[in-house]
């Protein structure tokens, strides 16, 4: 098995992809909009990946956060709000916000479960600060670490109830990035004391089965390498200081925050300590180059992978999904009602 998660080129596996994936046995796969048409098609695609490897526990990932980061969209699938909706509700009623986040996450999980997707790259645990770039923006769960951790825990719990594994991201915290890592490399100049608040949600949820690094340089820790490529950040900060012993994957290696060809990037992140390299675009030549450049998965990484994928299966329940969506909407309506009351009171004054 190679320590890589690959994207796919289209709605079905090509013959070249089948041959490559059978020979290489990547650790998992990730789906994007180009791979999504309708429920029957997605289910057939995920079933084909499991059949190819002869095991039901192949990790099949997606970014289904809600808001602008959603690969599965209406009218085929429900609409899900961004994390900022739960942050806003938390201002009014913290317990209600936590329950709404849990219901929403379980509903997301059941929607994924129905079509054979078993890993969601959620929750976003980046703590929002004044300089946070809009690439994170309303995806964040708030600007207070305890709030982010509480909502993040509810999301992880909700996903698990629906039979899906969550991925905490972007370790060790991308909230201070003031440029978009898809296009540029952020340099964070905050002190270790200031970064303590960024670390706090990840430390609180260090039991998570999976985590994802961010392509950010933290000058106080390693001013030469992004977290994804930094042995110090991975070993000393993420593993030792945060106490995270889950499966650690890179963020997408095709982002312009990184330098060099993608095969070299993949090797660098694995050598630095990431368990898995994440390559999202499904470009066949790139996948071949990555597979040729990577060693076999380490024993430690395979153990973490197997442990993460040991979540008991959950049967899809359409009635449960409808109930969760209705309950979530009722809970979130409190924020809208409160905002209208506040606006009315302000206008009356």
N, C-alpha and C positions, 0 to 999 in steps of 0.2 A: 504494500500500500504506500502511495506517495502522499506526503503531508501537504495536500493542496485541496482547495474547494474551487471547482470550475463552474463557469457559466455555460449556457447552452446557446446555440445560434438561433434556434427557431422554435416552432410549435411542436416539432417531433425531432427525435434523434436522427441525425444523418448516418449513413453507413460508415463514414470516416470516424464520426464521434463514437459510434458503437465499438468499432475496432480499437480505437485509442483507449477508451474508458475500460474496456475489458482487459486490455494488456497492462495498463498503468494502474488501475484501481485507485482513482483519487479518493480522498477521505470523504468527500461530499460534493454537493452541487448547490447552486443558487439560481433562483428564477427571477426574471425581470418581465417588464411589460411585453417584450418581444416574444416571450414564451407563454403568454396568457391570452386565451381566446374565450373559452367558456368552461363550465365545470367538467363536462365529459372529456374535453381535450386535455385539461390540466391533470385530471385523474389518470388518463391514459399515459400521459408523459411521466408522471411520478411512478406509476406502476411499471413502466418500461425500465426505469432506472433501478428499481428494486429487483426486477426480474433479471436484469443484466448482471447483477452482482450476487443474486441468490440469497439476499438477506433483507429482512423488513426494516432493519435499523439503520439503513443508509441515511445520513443527514441530508435533508433537502430543505434549503434555507430560502427565505424571502425577506425583503424589507417591507413589512406591512405595519407601519407605525400608525397611520392615520394622517389626516390632513394632506399636505402636499407630498408626503412620502408614503405612497400606497400603490402597489403594483396591481392589485386586484380592486376594481372600482365598480360603482353602480353603472348600469342597472343590474348587472349579473350578481354583484356582491354588495353587501351593506356599505354604507358610508360610515367612516370612523373619524372622530375628531383628533386633532393634534394634541400633544401633551399639554399645551398651554391652556386648554379648556379645563383640565383638572386642577391646574395651578390657580386659575381664576375662581373655581368653586371652593378651593381650599381656603381662600381669603374669607369666605362667608361661613363655611361649615366643613371643617377638616375631616371629620368622620364620614360625612356624606361624600366628600371628594374621594376619599380612599375607597369607599364602597363602589362609587361610580367607576373609578379606574379599574378595580377588580372585575366588575361586570363587563366593562368594555373589552378588557384583555381576554376574558373567557370567551366572549363573543367572537373576537378576532380568531382565537385558537380554534373554535369550532368551525369557523369558515375555512380555515386552513386545513384542519383535520379532514373535512369532507372531501377535499381533493388531494389528500396524501402528502401535504406539506407538514413537516414535523419540527421545524426550527424557525423562530421569528427573531430577526435582529432588533430586538426591543427588550428592555426599556433604554431610553436615552437618559443617562445619569449625569450629563454635563451640567454643572451649576452655572446658571446665567449671571453674567456681570454686565456693567454698562458697556464694555467694549465687545461683547459677544457678537460675532458676525451673524448676519441673517441666515447663513447656511444652517446654523443651529436654530436661532430665533425661537419661534413658537413650538418647536419640537421639544424644547426643554420643559422640565417639570417644575421649574421655579428657580429662585435665586437664593434660597435658604437650604443648606445641606440636609437638615433633618426632614424638611418637607420633601425634597427630592428623593431621599432614601425611603420615606414612608410610602410615597406614591409608587416608587420603583418596586418596592417589595410587593405591593398590591398587584402590580402588573405581572411580576414573575409568578405570583400565586395564581392569578387568573389564567395565565397561559397554561400553567401546569394542570389546572382543573379541566381545561379543554384538550389536554393531551399534547401540548406543544412546549418545547424547550425555549426559554428566553436567552438572549445574548445581551449582557450589560455592555454599554458602550458610551463614550470612546475612552478607554483607559489610557492614562490615569486622570483624564478630564480635559475636555476640549472647549470648555466654556470661555476661556480667555483668548482663544484664537480669534484674531481680528481680520483674517482673510479666509477665503474658502479653500479648503485643502484640495478640492477638485481642480483648482487653477493655480494656487500659490502655496508656498511653504510658510506656515505661521511660526514666528519666534516668540515664545512667551518669556518675559523678563521678570516675572514675579519671583519673590523670595520663597524659600521653603516654608516659612511661616504663613505667607499668603496662600500658598498652594495647599495648605492643610484643609481648607474648606472644599477645594476641588476633589481631594482624595476621600473626604468623609463619606459620601454616598457609596463609593466603591468598597470602602472598608466595612461599612454596615452590611453590605450585600455580598461579602466575599465568599459566601457559600454558593453563589450562582454557578450553574453547571458550565456556562460558557461566557467568555468575554471577548471583546474586540479592542484592539489598540487604535490610537489616533495618530495621524501623520503630523505630529507637532513637535517642534524642538523646544525643550525646557532648558533654558540656559543654566539654571542653577544646578541641574543634574547632569546634563550632557549637552554642551553647546555645539557639538559636531554632528549629532545624529538625531533623527526623529525617534519618537518613542518606539515606533515599529521596528527600527533598526538598531536600537540601543540596548546592549546587554545590561548596562547599569540600570536603566529605567525598568526593564523587564524583570531582572533578577532582584535588584535591591528595592525598587519602589513597588512594582506590581506584585511580585511573588512574596518578598519578605515583609515590607512595610505594610502593605494592604492585606497580606495573608491570603491571597487568591491562589487556589490550587485547582481551579477549573481549567477547561480547555481554552487556550488563548489563541485567537486567530488575528491576523492582520486586518486592517481595513483594506478596501480595494486597492490593489497594487498598480492599477492603471492611472491613478490620480497624479496630477501634475505637481503635487507637492514633492514627489520623489524624483530622483534622477537615475539615469541608466536604463538599459533595456529591461523589460518586465521579467525575463528569466533570471537576470542577475538580482533584481529586487527580491524575487521569491527566495532565492538562496540566502540573501543577506538577512531577511527577516527570520528565516528558520535558524540560521546560525546564531542570530542574536538572542533567540529563545522563544520565538513564537512557535506554538505547536503546529499551526497550519498557516499556509499562505492563501490569501483570497484573491482570485483572478476572475473578474465578473463578466467579461465581455464576450466570451464564447468564440474568440478568434482562433481558428484551428492551428495556424502556424505558431502562435504564441503558446498555446497549450502544449504543443509538441515540444517546444523549446524549454518550457518550464519543467515538464516531465523529465526531459533528458538532463536537466541541470540539478534537480533535487535528489537528495539521498532518500532512502526508505524512511518511513516514519519511525521516530524513536519509540522505545518501549514505554517511556513515561507518557509521551503524547498519545500513544494507542490506549494506554490505561485510562487516561483522562477522557478520551473519546468514547470508549466503551462505557465508562461510568456515566457520562453525560447522557448517552442514548438509552439508558436503562429505565427511563420514565415509563410507568405502566400505560398500556394503550387505553384510550378512551373512545367509546362508541359515539359517533355523530348523532345528535339529537336535535331535530329541526324545531321542535316545540321549545326546548331549552334555549336555543339560539334566539327565537322570537321573544321569549320572556326576558332574556338578558338585555336585548336591545331596547325593549320597552322600559325596563327598569332603569337602564342607563339614561335614557332620554328624560324620564321623569326627574331623576336626580340632577342632571345637568340643567334642567329648566329652572332650578332654584337660582342659579347664577344669573340667568336672564331676568327673572322676576325681581331679584334684588337690585340689579343694575337699573331697571326701569323705575323701581321705587326710589332709588337714590337720585336718579335724574329728575323725577317728579318733585322730590323734596327740594332739590337744589333750585329748580325752576320756580317753585312756589315762594321760596325765600327771596 
